[in-house]
Amino acid sequence: MPLTDVLEKLYSRRRFGIRPGVDRVGKLLGRLGNPEKNFRTIHVAGTNGKGSTSAFLSSILRHAGHRVAQFSSPHLVRFTERFRINGAEYPADKLKVLMEVVLAAAPEDATFFEITTALAAYIFSEERVELAVMEAGMGGRSDATAAFDGEMTVLTPIALDHMDYLGATLEEIAREKAGIIKPETHVICAEQPEAVRRVIEEQCRAANSTLNALGTDFSIEWNPDGTLTYSGMNGLLTHITPGIAGRYQSTNAALALAASEALETGGLTISSSARREGIATTYWPGRMELVPGTPPLLLDGAHNPAGAAALAEALPHYSYSRLLLVTGVCDDKDIARIYAPLMPHVAEIYTVTPSVERALSDTDLSDFFRKTGMVSQPCGSVVAGIGKARSQAGAGDLILICGSLFLVGEVKAWLENVDYSGIRG
């Protein structure tokens, strides 16, 4: 049976939707022999920057000579992107064999993400990895990844998002995210709003866990030459060049560097050169990814207000005559707050309908922009939107594509000339 057929069995589990809790995934892991106990786990939770932070940390650990796995979601083009061993996507043929085993053991009501999380544990155990950097889904305490007994939690910036599932206030969301912290472990935390910081400190006290925070215990800053200086808990690292573009990546790099320092207390050996090379060689697709061309395309996965604000902060560091926005979004998003930071930078807008079930239509999104006084036209598909923007672009213009990771995935598939199914989880 080819991988596509096995994947269809997995995708059929989307009918169960999102169901918080670790009981089902715990049962599945037990049936598989608890493969998650065969490696050390580092949890990465938060709202924005989880993927980039995980990629930075995984790269550092790999350059330090450790066999490291990375689990992320969603994927952009290929399901195999979710599972990486020493930076490489897991081969489709090997994935198919292991997925069949996990599906056969899965409880009847196990969800898509629960099975995918257990699959990660099974793969990483079979591949005899030393450490796994596990990116949480949208939650924390009730996230399927919380079934793993992590020895460290890295908390990226926490903001309002997925409020239907995580809570109506920032404090409620923070409490759910920070709930993934395990007792007597190490916590590395980004700078947070005061309300979030209080919740995290409370959770760390309750769990008797050690908290180290950006801006208090370690810091990072941009130098005039575009490099970074990291002032860590154990020393100074200067003239670091991050492999992922974007000014906001300084926070993600700092979290990864601090996590690598904290891991040394757990017996790992990580040199300064491994940290420097790890940050410099990190690659993470769809985040401030510049695609050469006339005009060039800038792809970014910003899909919530905090992500859009970070993107807007990075835009002045790019050179262009006009910024043309090709965008589409899911219908459950706060579009007014997402696009507000970007509007001062944008000359014209081309709206598209992402190939995902909960997409907002291009016409509805275009109507929203027109009511704000922006020049906007609906284009249908993302490829049509890019084509229209290119046809109206002048010399020196830049086309920005953002609004949804699903949208970025479509563009990546189109650029790679491969099929895009629009199925995600």
ChimeraX attribute file (.defattr): number of C-alpha atoms within 10 A of each C-alpha:
attribute: neighborCount
match mode: 1-to-1
recipient: residues
	/A:1	8
	/A:2	10
	/A:3	16
	/A:4	12
	/A:5	11
	/A:6	16
	/A:7	15
	/A:8	11
	/A:9	14
	/A:10	20
	/A:11	16
	/A:12	11
	/A:13	18
	/A:14	16
	/A:15	10
	/A:16	11
	/A:17	12
	/A:18	14
	/A:19	17
	/A:20	17
	/A:21	17
	/A:22	18
	/A:23	14
	/A:24	21
	/A:25	26
	/A:26	19
	/A:27	17
	/A:28	23
	/A:29	26
	/A:30	14
	/A:31	14
	/A:32	18
	/A:33	11
	/A:34	17
	/A:35	20
	/A:36	25
	/A:37	14
	/A:38	17
	/A:39	20
	/A:40	17
	/A:41	24
	/A:42	25
	/A:43	27
	/A:44	32
	/A:45	33
	/A:46	25
	/A:47	23
	/A:48	23
	/A:49	23
	/A:50	24
	/A:51	25
	/A:52	23
	/A:53	31
	/A:54	30
	/A:55	30
	/A:56	30
	/A:57	29
	/A:58	29
	/A:59	28
	/A:60	30
	/A:61	28
	/A:62	22
	/A:63	22
	/A:64	20
	/A:65	13
	/A:66	18
	/A:67	18
	/A:68	27
	/A:69	34
	/A:70	28
	/A:71	26
	/A:72	22
	/A:73	21
	/A:74	18
	/A:75	18
	/A:76	24
	/A:77	23
	/A:78	17
	/A:79	21
	/A:80	16
	/A:81	19
	/A:82	19
	/A:83	27
	/A:84	23
	/A:85	21
	/A:86	19
	/A:87	18
	/A:88	12
	/A:89	16
	/A:90	18
	/A:91	13
	/A:92	15
	/A:93	10
	/A:94	11
	/A:95	18
	/A:96	18
	/A:97	14
	/A:98	15
	/A:99	23
	/A:100	17
	/A:101	13
	/A:102	22
	/A:103	20
	/A:104	10
	/A:105	16
	/A:106	20
	/A:107	15
	/A:108	10
	/A:109	12
	/A:110	21
	/A:111	26
	/A:112	21
	/A:113	24
	/A:114	28
	/A:115	24
	/A:116	25
	/A:117	30
	/A:118	29
	/A:119	25
	/A:120	28
	/A:121	28
	/A:122	23
	/A:123	24
	/A:124	25
	/A:125	19
	/A:126	12
	/A:127	13
	/A:128	15
	/A:129	18
	/A:130	16
	/A:131	20
	/A:132	26
	/A:133	27
	/A:134	29
	/A:135	25
	/A:136	26
	/A:137	23
	/A:138	19
	/A:139	25
	/A:140	27
	/A:141	21
	/A:142	21
	/A:143	25
	/A:144	27
	/A:145	32
	/A:146	24
	/A:147	22
	/A:148	26
	/A:149	18
	/A:150	25
	/A:151	18
	/A:152	26
	/A:153	25
	/A:154	30
	/A:155	30
	/A:156	25
	/A:157	22
	/A:158	25
	/A:159	21
	/A:160	18
	/A:161	23
	/A:162	16
	/A:163	14
	/A:164	8
	/A:165	14
	/A:166	21
	/A:167	16
	/A:168	13
	/A:169	14
	/A:170	19
	/A:171	21
	/A:172	17
	/A:173	26
	/A:174	29
	/A:175	22
	/A:176	21
	/A:177	29
	/A:178	27
	/A:179	21
	/A:180	27
	/A:181	29
	/A:182	23
	/A:183	18
	/A:184	15
	/A:185	16
	/A:186	25
	/A:187	27
	/A:188	25
	/A:189	29
	/A:190	23
	/A:191	17
	/A:192	19
	/A:193	13
	/A:194	10
	/A:195	13
	/A:196	22
	/A:197	18
	/A:198	15
	/A:199	21
	/A:200	24
	/A:201	16
	/A:202	14
	/A:203	21
	/A:204	22
	/A:205	14
	/A:206	12
	/A:207	15
	/A:208	14
	/A:209	19
	/A:210	16
	/A:211	18
	/A:212	20
	/A:213	19
	/A:214	18
	/A:215	13
	/A:216	11
	/A:217	14
	/A:218	21
	/A:219	21
	/A:220	21
	/A:221	16
	/A:222	15
	/A:223	12
	/A:224	7
	/A:225	8
	/A:226	12
	/A:227	14
	/A:228	20
	/A:229	18
	/A:230	21
	/A:231	19
	/A:232	17
	/A:233	15
	/A:234	10
	/A:235	10
	/A:236	13
	/A:237	17
	/A:238	14
	/A:239	14
	/A:240	20
	/A:241	21
	/A:242	24
	/A:243	17
	/A:244	25
	/A:245	16
	/A:246	19
	/A:247	19
	/A:248	18
	/A:249	21
	/A:250	23
	/A:251	22
	/A:252	25
	/A:253	31
	/A:254	28
	/A:255	28
	/A:256	28
	/A:257	29
	/A:258	26
	/A:259	23
	/A:260	23
	/A:261	21
	/A:262	20
	/A:263	18
	/A:264	12
	/A:265	10
	/A:266	10
	/A:267	8
	/A:268	15
	/A:269	15
	/A:270	19
	/A:271	16
	/A:272	15
	/A:273	13
	/A:274	19
	/A:275	25
	/A:276	20
	/A:277	20
	/A:278	28
	/A:279	27
	/A:280	18
	/A:281	16
	/A:282	21
	/A:283	19
	/A:284	17
	/A:285	18
	/A:286	22
	/A:287	23
	/A:288	25
	/A:289	20
	/A:290	17
	/A:291	14
	/A:292	9
	/A:293	8
	/A:294	14
	/A:295	18
	/A:296	16
	/A:297	23
	/A:298	20
	/A:299	25
	/A:300	24
	/A:301	24
	/A:302	26
	/A:303	24
	/A:304	23
	/A:305	22
	/A:306	20
	/A:307	22
	/A:308	22
	/A:309	18
	/A:310	18
	/A:311	22
	/A:312	21
	/A:313	15
	/A:314	16
	/A:315	17
	/A:316	10
	/A:317	10
	/A:318	9
	/A:319	11
	/A:320	15
	/A:321	12
	/A:322	17
	/A:323	19
	/A:324	23
	/A:325	27
	/A:326	30
	/A:327	27
	/A:328	32
	/A:329	28
	/A:330	22
	/A:331	14
	/A:332	13
	/A:333	19
	/A:334	14
	/A:335	19
	/A:336	12
	/A:337	14
	/A:338	20
	/A:339	20
	/A:340	13
	/A:341	18
	/A:342	18
	/A:343	16
	/A:344	9
	/A:345	14
	/A:346	15
	/A:347	15
	/A:348	20
	/A:349	25
	/A:350	27
	/A:351	30
	/A:352	29
	/A:353	24
	/A:354	27
	/A:355	19
	/A:356	16
	/A:357	11
	/A:358	12
	/A:359	19
	/A:360	20
	/A:361	19
	/A:362	24
	/A:363	17
	/A:364	14
	/A:365	22
	/A:366	22
	/A:367	16
	/A:368	15
	/A:369	21
	/A:370	13
	/A:371	10
	/A:372	10
	/A:373	9
	/A:374	16
	/A:375	14
	/A:376	21
	/A:377	21
	/A:378	23
	/A:379	23
	/A:380	17
	/A:381	19
	/A:382	25
	/A:383	16
	/A:384	16
	/A:385	25
	/A:386	23
	/A:387	15
	/A:388	16
	/A:389	23
	/A:390	18
	/A:391	10
	/A:392	10
	/A:393	19
	/A:394	13
	/A:395	10
	/A:396	13
	/A:397	21
	/A:398	25
	/A:399	26
	/A:400	24
	/A:401	27
	/A:402	25
	/A:403	27
	/A:404	21
	/A:405	23
	/A:406	26
	/A:407	32
	/A:408	28
	/A:409	24
	/A:410	25
	/A:411	22
	/A:412	19
	/A:413	17
	/A:414	15
	/A:415	11
	/A:416	10
	/A:417	9
	/A:418	12
	/A:419	11
	/A:420	16
	/A:421	12
	/A:422	15
	/A:423	15
	/A:424	17
	/A:425	17
